[in-house]
Amino acid sequence: MEDIEGILNTVAEQNGVTVEEVKREIQAIIDDLYESDDPAIKAKWHCMTENGQKPSIEQLILYCANRVDIQSEPEKVTKRYS
């Protein structure tokens, strides 16, 4: 979780706000999207957490970081699953 705090600190510094404000903004996004009626958005929750539960801020950041990692190195993913 130290990496998550580092990410939150970096985002806060880059935007001239507190870590708490960054967390509030992320939580507001999670809350809004979790209440969405869009089937595509609802389906994403099942990729992030068990049983489609609302993810924590940390879970969302880890999910996004893993997605970026996979997309930036597709050849590794292809080799791993080939």
C-alpha positions in Angstrom: 0.0 0.0 0.0 3.0 2.3 0.3 3.1 2.5 -3.5 -0.6 3.6 -3.5 0.2 6.3 -1.0 3.1 7.4 -3.2 0.9 7.6 -6.2 -1.7 9.6 -4.3 1.0 11.9 -3.0 2.4 12.5 -6.5 -1.1 13.3 -7.9 -1.8 15.7 -5.0 1.6 17.5 -5.5 1.1 17.7 -9.3 -2.4 19.3 -8.8 -1.6 21.5 -5.8 -4.1 19.8 -3.6 -4.0 17.5 -0.5 -4.0 13.7 -0.6 -7.3 13.8 1.2 -8.8 15.9 -1.7 -7.4 13.4 -4.3 -9.0 10.6 -2.3 -12.4 12.4 -2.1 -12.3 13.0 -5.9 -11.5 9.4 -6.6 -14.2 8.2 -4.2 -16.8 10.5 -5.8 -15.9 9.0 -9.2 -16.2 5.4 -7.8 -19.6 6.3 -6.2 -20.9 7.9 -9.4 -19.8 5.1 -11.7 -21.0 2.4 -9.3 -24.5 3.8 -9.5 -24.5 3.8 -13.3 -27.2 2.0 -15.2 -24.8 1.5 -18.2 -24.3 -2.3 -18.6 -20.7 -1.8 -19.9 -19.8 0.2 -16.8 -21.5 -2.4 -14.5 -19.5 -5.2 -16.2 -16.2 -3.5 -15.4 -16.9 -3.8 -11.6 -16.8 -7.6 -12.0 -13.3 -7.3 -13.4 -12.1 -5.2 -10.5 -13.5 -7.0 -7.4 -15.2 -10.2 -6.4 -18.9 -10.3 -7.0 -18.9 -6.8 -8.6 -18.5 -5.1 -5.2 -17.7 -1.4 -5.1 -13.9 -1.2 -5.3 -11.9 0.7 -2.7 -9.7 3.5 -3.9 -6.7 1.2 -3.6 -8.4 -1.5 -5.7 -9.3 0.9 -8.4 -5.7 2.3 -8.6 -4.2 -1.2 -8.7 -6.7 -2.3 -11.4 -5.9 0.8 -13.5 -2.2 0.3 -13.0 -2.4 -3.3 -14.1 -4.4 -2.4 -17.2 -1.8 0.2 -18.2 0.9 -2.3 -17.6 -0.8 -4.9 -19.8 -1.6 -2.4 -22.6 2.0 -1.0 -22.6 3.6 -4.5 -22.9 1.2 -6.6 -25.1 3.9 -8.9 -26.3 4.6 -10.1 -22.7 0.9 -10.8 -22.2 0.7 -12.6 -25.5 3.8 -14.7 -24.6 2.5 -15.4 -21.1 -0.9 -16.7 -22.3 0.3 -18.4 -25.5 
